[in-house]
Amino acid sequence: MWLSFIAIVALVAQAVVAQARPDSFADLADQVSPSVVNITTSTVVASRTGPRGVVPEGSPFEDFFREFEDRQGEGDRPRRSSALGSGFVISEDGYVVTNNHVIDGADEILIEFFSGEELPATVVGKDPNTDIALLKVESEEPLPFVSFGDSDTARVGDWVMAVGNPLGQGFSVSAGIVSARNRALSGSYDDYIQTDAAINRGNSGGPLFNMDGDVVGVNTAILSPNGGSIGIGFSMASNVVTRVVDQLRDFGETRRGWLGVRIQNVSEDMIDAIEGLENTNGAMVTDVPDGPAKDAGLEAGDVILTFDGQEVEDVRGLVRTVGNTEVGKAVRVVVLREGKTQTLKVTLGRREDAEAAVPAVAPAQPEEPSEKDILGLTVTPVTEALRSELGLDTDATGLVVAAVDETSKAFEKGLRQGDLIVEASQQALLSISDLDARIEEAQDAGRKSILLLVRRGGEPRFVALSLE
């Protein structure tokens, strides 16, 4: 009897699983297809002054190939280039979402609907950081549209469906599952859903639907050795897209919060070098230029633990949280400094304004011409000659790495000739004696490593260098 009961339960469970897997995507495709659009862009390309990549510049064959192109009618005349992509309507009055790279630089944008109707579109706004653009078409009739879903509820293994214009073949549907979440490719605000639903060129800007017909992602990129789908596609998560779209619709541009610090992740070897640091959570402040953070008292060497009540896990998380916070909002930032936590109140600026600003130049610091071998490094103070040779700012101070012992811990940590050591133990370095003093203090305190702030090409990072 019990065996029969168990068998019945197993059959019921299998039936439930079978029902969870759709027999067909046809109903979903019928529901959402009228809101998905093909996008054709047209761009006037300026004439080229030489053969188009056929021969190297200066080659003896260059004139021959130029004459050949002239005979073929190319000559120096401008030509028109076309590109294809996808998009989707998000409101009955004609707002359309797509990728920025689909329409970037276009002179004309034409939207083709599932019905075959075509309408010209104008650009409302675009955001290269998330590769999202918002378009607008004018229609006498209300347009069918789709809504955004909550991408945070998407689970690995959930069914999803991509709709778009792959390889210019017109409206096409592909299905798969959510392969992974929270993928980052190259941007500061990346939050991609990875899917094995077939995504090819032309699918860019098209929607990724969940089984309720809500958009949970915008198809943006693929990983492929040959340009075709191999089952690794990336869709920008809808919870990122909706914030961008709302700002583009309201302002025609993005307005992201700006804290005004340069930061890096906390590494394992920093735990011993920084008093009071217990794990790698947080974001290490490497530089504080003029801006909101400096006005609020943040300093290089601070470890940001919480921002506006949210714990900071790493740099990526902090950048996204700050960017999503309202410009002008006063937030509390908890930092670890000299072994103790401090709470600072920062009024956020606007990142887009900060990126357009030009920093001021401060007066130069005194020179020190001596040189010394320390911890596998040969260091020398900054001089005017070194500033010129290394392309340093006129106000740059610290110790220049003249050489690195390739068998040393310093070399293993990535320090190289030409690096500029700005701080040691979160204190500025103006001379070699300053570095000697910081090393002696760290050894007297029983520390096994010392924290250095290093700049390369103007970009700062912290390095915990072993003293043993």
C-alpha positions as CSV (number, residue, x, y, z in Angstrom):
1,M,0.0,0.0,0.0
2,W,2.8,2.4,1.0
3,L,4.6,1.6,-2.2
4,S,1.5,2.4,-4.3
5,F,1.1,5.7,-2.5
6,I,4.8,6.6,-3.1
7,A,4.4,5.7,-6.8
8,I,1.3,7.9,-7.1
9,V,3.1,10.9,-5.4
10,A,6.1,10.4,-7.8
11,L,3.8,10.5,-10.8
12,V,2.0,13.6,-9.5
13,A,5.4,15.3,-9.0
14,Q,6.5,14.4,-12.6
15,A,3.2,15.8,-13.9
16,V,3.8,19.1,-12.1
17,V,7.3,19.3,-13.6
18,A,6.0,18.5,-17.0
19,Q,3.4,21.3,-16.7
20,A,6.1,23.8,-15.7
21,R,7.9,23.2,-19.0
22,P,5.9,24.8,-21.8
23,D,4.7,22.6,-24.6
24,S,5.0,25.5,-27.0
25,F,6.0,29.2,-27.0
26,A,3.5,30.0,-29.7
27,D,1.0,31.8,-27.4
28,L,3.8,33.9,-25.9
29,A,5.1,34.7,-29.4
30,D,1.7,35.7,-30.6
31,Q,1.2,37.9,-27.5
32,V,4.5,39.9,-27.7
33,S,5.5,40.0,-31.4
34,P,3.3,43.0,-32.3
35,S,5.4,45.1,-29.8
36,V,8.8,44.0,-31.2
37,V,10.3,46.0,-34.0
38,N,13.1,45.8,-36.6
39,I,15.4,48.8,-36.8
40,T,17.2,49.9,-39.9
41,T,19.7,52.8,-39.7
42,S,21.3,54.7,-42.5
43,T,24.6,56.7,-42.1
44,V,26.5,58.8,-44.6
45,V,30.1,57.6,-44.5
46,A,32.8,60.2,-45.5
47,S,35.1,59.3,-48.4
48,R,38.3,57.6,-47.6
49,T,41.6,59.0,-48.8
50,G,43.1,55.7,-49.8
51,P,42.3,52.0,-50.6
52,R,40.0,50.6,-47.9
53,G,42.3,48.3,-46.0
54,V,43.5,46.5,-49.2
55,V,47.1,47.6,-49.0
56,P,49.3,49.3,-46.4
57,E,49.6,53.0,-46.5
58,G,52.6,54.0,-48.5
59,S,52.7,50.7,-50.5
60,P,53.8,50.9,-54.2
61,F,50.4,49.3,-55.0
62,E,48.4,52.1,-53.3
63,D,48.0,54.2,-56.4
64,F,46.9,51.2,-58.5
65,F,44.2,50.2,-56.1
66,R,43.0,53.8,-55.8
67,E,42.6,54.0,-59.6
68,F,40.7,50.7,-59.5
69,E,38.2,52.0,-57.0
70,D,37.8,55.2,-59.0
71,R,36.9,53.1,-62.1
72,Q,34.4,51.2,-60.0
73,G,32.6,54.4,-59.1
74,E,33.8,54.7,-55.5
75,G,36.2,57.5,-55.9
76,D,36.0,60.2,-53.2
77,R,32.3,60.3,-53.1
78,P,30.5,59.9,-49.7
79,R,28.6,56.7,-49.5
80,R,25.6,55.5,-47.5
81,S,26.0,52.6,-45.0
82,S,23.1,50.7,-43.5
83,A,22.8,48.6,-40.3
84,L,20.1,46.4,-38.8
85,G,19.0,45.8,-35.2
86,S,16.0,45.2,-33.0
87,G,13.9,47.0,-30.4
88,F,10.6,47.0,-28.6
89,V,7.8,49.4,-27.9
90,I,7.2,50.3,-24.2
91,S,4.3,52.7,-24.5
92,E,1.3,53.2,-26.7
93,D,2.5,56.7,-27.6
94,G,5.6,55.3,-29.4
95,Y,8.6,55.1,-27.1
96,V,11.0,52.4,-28.3
97,V,14.0,50.9,-26.5
98,T,17.0,49.5,-28.3
99,N,20.8,49.4,-27.9
100,N,22.9,52.5,-28.3
101,H,25.3,50.8,-30.7
102,V,22.4,50.0,-33.0
103,I,21.6,53.7,-33.7
104,D,24.8,55.5,-32.7
105,G,25.9,57.9,-35.5
106,A,22.8,57.2,-37.6
107,D,21.4,59.9,-39.9
108,E,18.1,58.1,-40.4
109,I,16.3,55.5,-38.3
110,L,13.4,53.5,-39.7
111,I,11.2,51.3,-37.5
112,E,9.4,48.3,-39.0
113,F,6.5,46.8,-37.1
114,F,5.3,43.2,-37.1
115,S,2.4,44.4,-39.3
116,G,4.8,45.6,-41.9
117,E,4.1,49.3,-41.2
118,E,7.2,51.5,-41.2
119,L,7.7,54.8,-39.3
120,P,10.7,57.1,-38.9
121,A,12.2,57.5,-35.4
122,T,14.0,60.2,-33.6
123,V,16.5,59.7,-30.7
124,V,15.2,60.8,-27.3
125,G,18.4,60.0,-25.5
126,K,21.1,57.4,-25.2
127,D,23.5,56.0,-22.6
128,P,26.8,54.4,-23.8
129,N,27.5,53.2,-20.3
130,T,24.7,50.6,-20.5
131,D,24.4,50.6,-24.3
132,I,20.7,51.7,-24.1
133,A,19.0,54.1,-26.3
134,L,15.4,55.5,-26.3
135,L,13.7,56.3,-29.5
136,K,10.3,57.9,-30.4
137,V,7.9,57.3,-33.3
138,E,4.8,59.3,-34.1
139,S,1.7,57.2,-34.8
140,E,-1.9,58.2,-35.3
141,E,-3.1,55.0,-33.6
142,P,-2.1,53.6,-30.1
143,L,0.8,51.1,-30.5
144,P,0.9,47.7,-28.9
145,F,3.6,47.7,-26.2
146,V,5.2,45.4,-23.6
147,S,6.1,46.1,-20.0
148,F,9.3,45.5,-18.1
149,G,9.5,42.8,-15.5
150,D,11.6,42.5,-12.4
151,S,14.9,41.0,-13.5
152,D,15.9,40.3,-9.9
153,T,13.2,37.5,-9.8
154,A,14.8,35.7,-12.8
155,R,16.4,32.5,-11.6
156,V,19.0,30.4,-13.3
157,G,17.2,27.7,-15.2
158,D,14.1,29.8,-15.9
159,W,12.7,29.7,-19.4
160,V,13.2,32.9,-21.5
161,M,12.4,33.8,-25.1
162,A,14.3,36.3,-27.4
163,V,12.6,38.1,-30.2
164,G,14.4,40.1,-32.9
165,N,15.8,40.5,-36.3
166,P,18.8,38.1,-36.5
167,L,21.1,38.6,-39.5
168,G,18.4,40.8,-41.1
169,Q,16.0,37.8,-41.5
170,G,13.0,39.6,-40.1
171,F,11.0,38.8,-37.0
172,S,12.4,35.6,-35.4
173,V,11.9,33.9,-32.0
174,S,14.4,31.8,-30.1
175,A,14.1,30.2,-26.7
176,G,16.4,29.0,-23.9
177,I,17.0,29.3,-20.2
178,V,18.7,31.8,-17.9
179,S,22.2,30.4,-17.8
180,A,23.7,32.8,-15.2
181,R,22.9,36.0,-13.4
182,N,24.9,39.2,-12.6
183,R,27.4,38.9,-15.4
184,A,29.8,41.8,-15.9
185,L,31.5,42.4,-19.2
186,S,33.4,45.7,-19.3
187,G,31.2,48.5,-18.0
188,S,30.8,50.0,-14.5
189,Y,27.0,49.5,-14.5
190,D,26.9,46.0,-16.1
191,D,24.4,43.5,-14.9
192,Y,23.8,41.0,-17.6
193,I,21.5,38.0,-17.7
194,Q,23.4,35.2,-19.6
195,T,21.2,33.0,-21.7
196,D,21.5,30.1,-24.2
197,A,18.6,31.4,-26.3
198,A,20.1,31.9,-29.8
199,I,21.2,35.6,-30.2
200,N,22.9,36.7,-33.4
201,R,23.8,39.9,-35.1
202,G,20.6,41.9,-35.6
203,N,19.2,40.7,-32.3
204,S,20.9,43.6,-30.6
205,G,18.4,45.8,-28.8
206,G,15.6,43.2,-28.9
207,P,13.8,42.0,-25.8
208,L,14.3,38.9,-23.6
209,F,11.0,37.8,-22.3
210,N,10.0,35.7,-19.3
211,M,7.1,33.3,-19.5
212,D,4.7,36.0,-18.4
213,G,5.5,38.1,-21.4
214,D,7.5,40.7,-19.4
215,V,10.8,42.1,-20.6
216,V,13.6,41.0,-18.2
217,G,16.5,41.9,-20.4
218,V,17.7,43.8,-23.5
219,N,19.8,41.5,-25.8
220,T,23.1,43.3,-26.2
221,A,26.1,41.0,-26.8
222,I,27.3,37.4,-27.5
223,L,30.4,35.5,-26.8
224,S,31.5,33.8,-30.0
225,P,34.7,32.8,-31.8
226,N,33.0,33.2,-35.2
227,G,30.4,35.9,-34.9
228,G,27.4,33.4,-34.7
229,S,25.5,32.1,-31.7
230,I,27.2,29.4,-29.7
231,G,24.6,29.6,-26.8
232,I,26.3,32.3,-24.8
233,G,24.3,35.5,-25.0
234,F,24.0,38.5,-22.7
235,S,21.0,40.7,-22.0
236,M,21.2,43.8,-19.9
237,A,19.0,43.3,-16.9
238,S,15.6,45.1,-17.0
239,N,16.2,46.6,-13.5
240,V,19.2,48.5,-14.9
241,V,17.4,49.4,-18.1
242,T,14.3,50.8,-16.5
243,R,16.3,53.4,-14.5
244,V,18.1,54.5,-17.6
245,V,15.0,54.7,-19.7
246,D,13.1,56.7,-17.1
247,Q,15.9,59.3,-17.1
248,L,16.2,59.4,-20.8
249,R,12.5,60.0,-21.1
250,D,12.4,62.7,-18.5
251,F,15.7,64.5,-19.2
252,G,17.0,63.2,-22.5
253,E,20.2,62.1,-20.6
254,T,21.3,60.1,-17.6
255,R,21.8,61.7,-14.2
256,R,23.8,59.3,-12.0
257,G,25.0,60.0,-8.5
258,W,28.7,60.8,-8.0
259,L,30.6,60.3,-4.8
260,G,33.9,61.6,-6.1
261,V,36.4,58.9,-5.2
262,R,38.7,56.5,-6.9
263,I,38.4,53.0,-5.4
264,Q,39.7,49.5,-5.7
265,N,38.7,46.1,-4.2
266,V,40.1,45.0,-0.9
267,S,42.5,42.1,-1.3
268,E,43.3,39.3,1.1
269,D,46.8,40.6,1.7
270,M,45.4,44.0,2.8
271,I,43.7,42.5,5.8
272,D,46.9,42.2,7.8
273,A,48.2,45.6,6.6
274,I,45.1,47.6,7.6
275,E,44.2,47.9,11.3
276,G,40.7,46.9,12.0
277,L,40.0,45.2,8.6
278,E,38.5,41.8,9.2
279,N,37.6,40.6,5.6
280,T,37.7,41.7,2.0
281,N,34.3,43.4,2.1
282,G,34.3,47.1,1.2
283,A,36.0,49.4,-1.3
284,M,39.4,51.0,-0.7
285,V,39.6,54.7,-1.5
286,T,42.8,55.3,-3.5
287,D,42.3,59.0,-4.4
288,V,39.9,61.8,-3.4
289,P,39.9,64.6,-6.0
290,D,37.9,67.8,-5.5
291,G,34.2,66.9,-5.2
292,P,31.5,65.7,-2.8
293,A,33.7,63.1,-1.0
294,K,36.5,65.5,-0.4
295,D,34.1,68.1,0.9
296,A,32.7,65.5,3.3
297,G,36.1,64.5,4.6
298,L,36.8,61.2,2.9
299,E,40.5,60.4,2.6
300,A,42.7,58.1,0.5
301,G,43.2,54.9,2.5
302,D,39.6,54.9,3.9
303,V,37.7,51.6,3.4
304,I,34.1,52.3,2.6
305,L,32.0,49.8,4.5
306,T,28.5,51.0,4.0
307,F,26.8,53.5,1.7
308,D,23.4,55.0,2.4
309,G,22.6,52.1,4.8
310,Q,23.7,49.4,2.3
311,E,26.7,47.2,3.0
312,V,29.5,47.5,0.4
313,E,30.8,44.2,-0.9
314,D,33.1,45.4,-3.6
315,V,33.9,48.2,-6.1
316,R,31.3,47.0,-8.7
317,G,28.5,47.0,-6.1
318,L,29.4,50.5,-4.8
319,V,29.6,52.1,-8.2
320,R,26.2,50.7,-9.2
321,T,24.6,51.8,-5.9
322,V,26.1,55.3,-6.1
323,G,25.0,55.6,-9.7
324,N,21.5,54.6,-8.9
325,T,21.2,57.1,-6.1
326,E,19.5,60.5,-6.7
327,V,21.8,63.4,-7.5
328,G,21.8,65.9,-4.6
329,K,20.8,63.4,-2.0
330,A,22.7,63.5,1.3
331,V,23.8,60.0,2.3
332,R,25.7,58.5,5.2
333,V,29.0,56.8,4.4
334,V,30.7,54.6,7.0
335,V,34.4,54.2,6.5
336,L,37.2,52.4,8.3
337,R,40.1,54.7,9.1
338,E,43.1,54.0,11.4
339,G,41.3,51.0,12.9
340,K,38.1,52.8,13.7
341,T,34.8,53.4,11.9
342,Q,33.6,56.9,11.1
343,T,30.3,58.1,9.6
344,L,30.5,60.9,7.1
345,K,27.6,62.7,5.4
346,V,28.1,63.2,1.7
347,T,25.8,65.2,-0.7
348,L,26.1,63.5,-4.0
349,G,27.0,65.3,-7.2
350,R,26.3,64.3,-10.8
351,R,28.7,61.9,-12.5
352,E,28.1,63.3,-16.0
353,D,29.1,66.8,-14.8
354,A,32.2,65.5,-13.1
355,E,33.4,63.5,-16.2
356,A,33.2,66.7,-18.2
357,A,35.2,68.8,-15.7
358,V,38.9,69.5,-16.1
359,P,41.0,69.2,-12.8
360,A,43.0,72.1,-11.6
361,V,46.8,72.0,-11.4
362,A,48.6,72.5,-8.1
363,P,52.1,73.8,-7.5
364,A,55.1,71.4,-7.7
365,Q,56.6,69.9,-4.7
366,P,60.3,70.0,-3.7
367,E,62.8,67.6,-5.3
368,E,65.1,65.0,-3.7
369,P,67.8,63.5,-6.0
370,S,69.0,60.4,-4.0
371,E,68.3,56.7,-4.8
372,K,67.9,53.6,-2.6
373,D,67.1,49.9,-2.8
374,I,64.2,49.0,-0.5
375,L,62.1,45.8,-0.5
376,G,63.2,44.7,-3.9
377,L,62.6,48.2,-5.4
378,T,65.1,50.9,-6.4
379,V,63.3,54.1,-5.6
380,T,64.1,57.8,-6.2
381,P,62.1,61.0,-5.4
382,V,60.2,62.7,-8.2
383,T,62.3,65.3,-10.1
384,E,61.3,67.6,-12.9
385,A,63.2,65.4,-15.3
386,L,61.2,62.3,-14.2
387,R,58.0,64.3,-14.4
388,S,58.8,65.0,-18.0
389,E,60.1,61.5,-18.8
390,L,57.2,59.7,-17.3
391,G,54.5,62.2,-18.2
392,L,53.6,62.9,-14.6
393,D,51.4,65.8,-13.5
394,T,53.2,68.9,-12.5
395,D,52.0,68.4,-8.9
396,A,53.0,64.7,-8.7
397,T,54.9,63.8,-5.6
398,G,56.2,60.5,-4.2
399,L,58.9,58.0,-5.1
400,V,59.5,56.7,-8.6
401,V,60.4,53.0,-9.1
402,A,63.6,53.1,-11.0
403,A,64.1,49.3,-11.1
404,V,62.5,46.2,-9.7
405,D,64.2,43.0,-8.7
406,E,62.4,40.3,-10.7
407,T,62.9,37.7,-7.9
408,S,61.3,40.0,-5.3
409,K,57.8,40.0,-3.8
410,A,57.4,43.5,-5.2
411,F,57.7,42.1,-8.8
412,E,55.2,39.4,-7.9
413,K,52.8,42.1,-6.8
414,G,53.0,43.7,-10.1
415,L,55.2,46.7,-9.3
416,R,57.2,47.9,-12.3
417,Q,59.8,50.4,-13.4
418,G,58.1,53.8,-13.8
419,D,55.5,53.3,-11.1
420,L,54.9,56.2,-8.7
421,I,54.6,55.3,-5.0
422,V,52.5,58.1,-3.5
423,E,51.8,56.8,0.0
424,A,52.9,54.2,2.5
425,S,50.7,53.2,5.4
426,Q,48.2,55.9,4.2
427,Q,50.8,58.7,4.6
428,A,52.2,60.8,1.8
429,L,55.7,60.2,0.7
430,L,58.0,63.1,-0.2
431,S,61.3,61.5,0.4
432,I,63.1,58.1,0.8
433,S,63.4,58.8,4.5
434,D,59.6,59.0,4.7
435,L,59.3,55.4,3.3
436,D,62.1,54.2,5.7
437,A,60.1,55.7,8.6
438,R,56.8,54.0,7.5
439,I,58.6,50.6,7.1
440,E,60.1,51.0,10.6
441,E,56.8,51.9,12.1
442,A,55.1,48.9,10.5
443,Q,57.8,46.5,11.7
444,D,57.7,48.0,15.3
445,A,53.9,47.4,15.2
446,G,54.5,43.7,14.3
447,R,52.9,44.0,10.8
448,K,54.0,41.6,8.1
449,S,53.3,43.9,5.3
450,I,53.0,47.6,4.4
451,L,50.3,49.3,2.3
452,L,51.5,51.3,-0.6
453,L,49.5,53.6,-2.8
454,V,50.9,53.2,-6.4
455,R,50.0,55.2,-9.5
456,R,50.6,54.0,-13.0
457,G,49.5,56.1,-16.0
458,G,47.6,58.3,-13.5
459,E,45.5,55.3,-12.2
460,P,45.9,54.6,-8.5
461,R,45.9,51.2,-6.7
462,F,46.9,49.9,-3.3
463,V,49.5,47.2,-3.0
464,A,50.2,45.3,0.3
465,L,54.0,44.6,0.1
466,S,55.5,42.0,2.4
467,L,58.1,43.2,4.9
468,E,59.6,39.7,5.4
